[in-house]
Amino acid sequence: MTKKIIGVIFGGKSPEHEVSIESAKTVCAELVNAGFTVLPLYAPRTGGWRLVSRKALTAGQKLSGPRVEPSFEAGCLVKQGGGRLRPDAIFPVIHGATGEDGVLQGALELLGVPYAGCGVAASAVGMDKVISKELAAIEGVPVLPHVVIRAYQRPVMGPLLKKAARMGFPLFVKPVAQGSSVGISKVKKAADLRKAVEYAFRFDTAVIIEKGVDRAREIVCGVLGSAARASASVTGEVVPQGGHEFFDYEAKYLDDNGMKFLLPAPLAPATAAAIRIFSVKVFQALGCCGLARIDFLLAPGNEKKFWFCEINTLPGFTSHSLYPRLWAKTGLKPAAVLKRLIKIALKERAARKRLSIARK
């Protein structure tokens, strides 16, 4: 049987560029373990795609190679200097803006190639912390109160800052559409709120100020499957350490001792079951497909009180990332997870192709 060819797109222009490269190393290796042929497609910060060697990627060497461009008319990738590449599916691992927010997914839809993970709409609303919270709340998922400040309101945001302060401290200030805790600040007093908002505006054109839960426990759960057949992993608990008050970017990627991951999370069976159920509800409410990691905040000393925090529709897939570890503990090794994701991608694309494009 001929091996299916999977293009792995990684890199991108977001602050998570280096994380994406690390994810690609693992994804490429595990796809090979799962029986696929891999085409590593690197997206430099300067733009465009390059076909690079897996050997260079694995060895951490400079990533260079012929430019590759999508041909929407031919439904393939055209290589600089001649030649066409026709992957059976694409696996995107560009985290953050332009890779996780529906932009890349839109290009892949135009290309007509099956791709792993969430579609355009689910990726876009999943990246938006405001819309995702509102959709989750409609389905009865508990969420925390928040205030949103958009770019046009920035010059006159005083009343909005006062409104946020009335929610009580601590508050968490976040860019609305960024991942991996980029631009997030924990604010403990009103005097520091404006500065935190200005900092978040460096990364996005909208900022959300969310009511904080002091000393909250951070519980995560992985979801895998289609909307109709989504499964939740065991839950895990992220415990920041080394001076980190929450699981920020430094704790995730720069400090080897920035957090401790308790797997499975030390929760009462009823609490763990409820969080798994709500994780699937969030996944379905946003129209997700493939994979996602759902994060919750749990009140300290009261397991009956927890809130949906955010969803990551393209979670990290490095050797130490939470999502593959959650599924490994559940009983699915990374190669098996990736194999299932490719199968879902092929099935979803086949289903979309059967939809009518005629008026009648």
Secondary structure, 3 states (H helix, E strand, C coil): CCCCEEEEEEECCCCCHHHHHHHHHHHHHHHHHCCCEEEEEEECCCCCEEECCHHHHHHCCCCCCCEEEEECCCCEEEECCCCEECCCEEEECCCCCCCCCCHHHHHHHHHCCCECCCCHHHHHHHHCHHHHHHHHHHCCCCECCEEEEEHHHHHHCHHHHHHHHCCCCCEEEEECCCCCCCCCEEECCHHHHHHHHHHHCCCCCEEEEEECCCCCEEEEEEEEECCCCEEEEEEEEEEECCCCCCCCHHHHHHCCCCEEEECCCCCCHHHHHHHHHHHHHHHHHCCCCEEEEEEEEECCCCCCCEEEEEEECCCCCCCCCHHHHHHHHHCCCHHHHHHHHHHHHHHHHHHHHCCCCCCC
